[in-house]
Amino acid sequence: MKFNVVTIFPEMFDALIDFGITNQAVLKQQLDIQCWNPRDFALDRHRSIDDRPYGGGPGMLMKPEPLARCLDEVKRVAAGPVVYLSPQGKRLDQSGVRSFSKLPEMTLLCGRYEGIDERLIQTRVDEEVSIGDYILAGGELGAMVIIEAVVRLIPGVLGNDLSAEQDSFSGQLLDCPHYTRPEVFESLNVPSVLLSGYHERIRRWRLDASIARTKNRRPEFLVDSNLDNEQISLLKSLELGTNVECEDE
Ligand code: 4FM
């Protein structure tokens, strides 16, 4: 998959290119990140990209012309939607990440300062997306969040075929607790079922723990969710208090 990123801070994306799963995907040519700097499209001597807001007020805005020239060049050579990262956008969730992961290419537009000229959003942005209800200083970290979340779903990246979507049941349920060696850590034991070797009991314990956690921490996930019969019956026994496992959840 290819990401075109419009940003005045392209070096920030070295974090993805140089580390972790995104680095692995770049090395295996499963991921391409190309940054486009609006400053390179400014025509004045000072290569200015910001200007003062009409109507007054504090701070600066990204001026439309360099950004427009930059985006027009990206659109000339690139495929897929232009996504603008901002707190005003539609909240991203795992199903949104999944639909991005099916695209061969997309463009992420990162703003800085107090905002970008609205006419640029009107004329050149397909979707406005927010990664959460908090205010960052620019769109770059949001773009990096999208790239990392999308890349781990691309088939063949990480060897994800089992782990990527299964680890959270496709975003429907929260993950269960995990344990590794030693068997006792600071006098805390690993749940004995995980040491038993009974694979079906382990599978049930994990499913049960996932449903209990979800009910306690994110009950809204269980409203209108597509649980199977086994999951529904586990949820009912949890609601009746007849569930023996998961004491703290
Ligand atoms: C965005 C600052 C554009 C300045 C931001 C400009 C954000 C979020 C966010 C800050 N992005 N989800 N929340 N961006 O806070 O995606 Cl011009």
Boltz pocket constraint, residues with backbone or C-beta under 6 A from the ligand:
constraints:
  - pocket:
      binder: B
      contacts: [[A, 62], [A, 85], [A, 86], [A, 87], [A, 110], [A, 111], [A, 112], [A, 113], [A, 114], [A, 115], [A, 116], [A, 129], [A, 130], [A, 131], [A, 132], [A, 133], [A, 134], [A, 135], [A, 136], [A, 137], [A, 138], [A, 139], [A, 142]]
      max_distance: 6.0
